[in-house]
Amino acid sequence: MGNKYVDATALTIAIIGAINWGLIGLFRFDLVAFIFGDMSWLSRVVYTIVGICGLYLISFYMKLFDKGETR
């Protein structure tokens, strides 16, 4: 924790995942499935990486509370 490159990469991947979920919710268009195939092994890897990045970003809450930035 604390590596700004890992933090930035995880945040970028999570944002891309959030955009994909927005497309699914608004237009029923799954960009990952469109690019890599519907639940192919490659699309499952992409979904897994996005999920791991989301779990990693939970650590950002700990950083906020450690610094006292709870406003």
C-alpha angles and dihedrals in degrees: 000000000000098000104130093203093055090045092050093046093049091047092049093050091047091051090051088050091050091051089051090052089049090054090049092049097045104034106011087241117138106199094190092053090046093054102035104023133263106302094333116158090261094052089048089054090051092049090048093051091049090050093049090050090051091052091047090053090062084078088068088073090058090051090052094050093044091055093044094242096140098132 
